[in-house]
Amino acid sequence: MQDKSGFTPQENERLITEPDADKCFAIKPLLTKQDVANYIGVTTRTLEIWMREGRIPFFRIGRSVRFSLEDVLAHLHAHNRVN
């Protein structure tokens, strides 16, 4: 089954983990607010608050907001607090 990028999950994983030698970078899929909120189990409102507070990395493309799942997960792991 293909996602919004037109690639299957296996193709996306291959593009992220095994960039072709003749290409200068691998294509990383960018996710929407809803995609990231669903993935990490928070509401889009919480995600918007985190964005405003600088607690989660994101890209602005015009008026759209997109996230690199790899960057978001790395940031959350680096800043994870356990009480």
ABEGO torsion letter per residue (X at the ends): XBBAAGBBAAAAAAAAABBBAABABBBBBBBBAAAAAAAAGBBAAAAAAAAAAGABBBBBBEABBBBBAAAAAAAAAAABBBX
